[in-house]
Amino acid sequence: MNEYITRVLLVEDEEDAREILSFYLDTVFDEVEIACDGKEGFDLYEKAYKDNKTFDLVLTDIQMPNVDGLTMIENITAINENQKFIIVSAYKDEEYLFKSINLNVISYFVKPLEVKNMMEMLKKVKSKVLEDKSNEPVEEEIIALNSTYQYNRKTNLLYRNDELVNLSKKEKLLLEALIKNIKEIKTKEYLKEFIWDDINTSDATMRTVIKRVKDKIADDDFIVSKKGLGYLIERG
């Protein structure tokens, strides 16, 4: 039995296409979550990402109400630049497909759906996903942020050498957000959603929490601001 769980997010506004795609996705992948438009799709993705339950594949239509597929892809890529996508499109969507070239779109299905070709592609994608998962390094439980500070991923606690650093709940959430996919820059919007579950939290409130943490690690600071982009942990 395979020890790896494969997860897919399907985003499709047309009921018939959604039912067909979800049926065939269920025959290939272990877990399939479904959204009816780009806004719902991004909300599901972001929540899963915060819970450390990322998707191996996002399969999405392009033209949808509320938020279209390409906008959703761009929003997802902003928090996870390595996410892979398959687009479902009509022939008239060629302009949108051209725009998707640099967005980690690995393939596309054209409506009306051709089941045989679709199944062959899905099976190939799953095989590649499992191959990549088997080659992933085992994630360290204790990671050294620099020569002074260590972070326990399991307990979400920060240590100065062997001494626990006292952090508030919001300060702990800030570090948890920054350490998740540690090489990625976290935008202000991502941090607000992760820490307060509210993207409308003021910049001043967010900066206050960041400053409090930086004050506590001032002897060997590892949180770096990337102007205009967000924040990042730079391991020393």
RAGI-V134263 format. One record per residue. N is the residue number from 1. D_CENTER is the distance of its C-alpha to the mean C-alpha in Angstrom with 2 decimals. Layout:
# RAGI-V134263
N_D_CENTER, N_D_CENTER
This chain:
# RAGI-V134263
1_26.97, 2_23.53, 3_21.72, 4_18.19, 5_16.41, 6_14.76, 7_12.46, 8_12.27, 9_11.47, 10_14.62, 11_15.16, 12_18.90, 13_21.51, 14_24.60, 15_25.70, 16_27.53, 17_24.82, 18_22.27, 19_24.75, 20_25.50, 21_21.97, 22_20.96, 23_24.20, 24_23.68, 25_20.04, 26_21.37, 27_23.98, 28_21.65, 29_18.45, 30_18.53, 31_16.28, 32_15.74, 33_14.44, 34_16.00, 35_15.76, 36_18.72, 37_17.49, 38_14.75, 39_14.73, 40_14.55, 41_11.82, 42_9.52, 43_10.86, 44_10.22, 45_6.55, 46_6.32, 47_8.92, 48_7.64, 49_4.71, 50_7.86, 51_9.94, 52_8.43, 53_8.53, 54_5.82, 55_7.53, 56_9.81, 57_10.67, 58_10.45, 59_14.11, 60_15.20, 61_18.51, 62_19.17, 63_21.81, 64_20.88, 65_22.03, 66_20.40, 67_17.53, 68_17.99, 69_15.71, 70_15.58, 71_14.79, 72_11.85, 73_10.67, 74_11.40, 75_9.61, 76_6.21, 77_7.35, 78_8.39, 79_5.40, 80_4.26, 81_7.82, 82_8.19, 83_6.77, 84_10.20, 85_11.98, 86_15.49, 87_17.40, 88_20.27, 89_22.94, 90_26.62, 91_28.94, 92_29.23, 93_25.59, 94_26.47, 95_25.95, 96_22.32, 97_21.81, 98_23.32, 99_20.89, 100_17.91, 101_19.31, 102_17.16, 103_13.77, 104_13.01, 105_14.94, 106_16.71, 107_19.18, 108_20.46, 109_22.78, 110_25.70, 111_27.20, 112_29.42, 113_27.41, 114_29.25, 115_28.49, 116_29.77, 117_27.76, 118_24.59, 119_25.10, 120_25.87, 121_22.66, 122_20.51, 123_22.48, 124_22.02, 125_18.22, 126_18.33, 127_20.79, 128_18.69, 129_15.64, 130_18.15, 131_19.76, 132_16.69, 133_15.95, 134_19.64, 135_19.59, 136_16.79, 137_18.55, 138_18.90, 139_16.93, 140_19.59, 141_20.31, 142_22.16, 143_20.93, 144_23.33, 145_22.00, 146_25.42, 147_29.01, 148_29.23, 149_26.02, 150_24.21, 151_21.26, 152_21.14, 153_17.65, 154_19.38, 155_21.30, 156_19.23, 157_22.56, 158_23.60, 159_26.89, 160_29.33, 161_30.85, 162_31.79, 163_32.02, 164_29.44, 165_28.22, 166_28.67, 167_25.63, 168_25.30, 169_22.62, 170_20.85, 171_21.30, 172_19.78, 173_16.66, 174_16.50, 175_16.74, 176_14.25, 177_11.59, 178_12.90, 179_13.19, 180_9.73, 181_8.86, 182_12.22, 183_12.84, 184_10.34, 185_12.08, 186_11.01, 187_12.55, 188_15.16, 189_13.57, 190_10.39, 191_12.98, 192_15.27, 193_13.02, 194_12.03, 195_15.69, 196_17.76, 197_15.74, 198_17.44, 199_16.38, 200_20.16, 201_20.87, 202_23.17, 203_22.45, 204_25.51, 205_24.23, 206_21.03, 207_23.20, 208_25.58, 209_23.12, 210_21.99, 211_25.72, 212_26.68, 213_24.36, 214_25.50, 215_29.07, 216_28.71, 217_27.49, 218_29.75, 219_31.73, 220_28.87, 221_26.00, 222_22.63, 223_20.60, 224_20.83, 225_20.51, 226_19.61, 227_21.74, 228_20.21, 229_16.63, 230_15.84, 231_16.13, 232_15.67, 233_17.26, 234_19.76, 235_21.21, 236_24.95
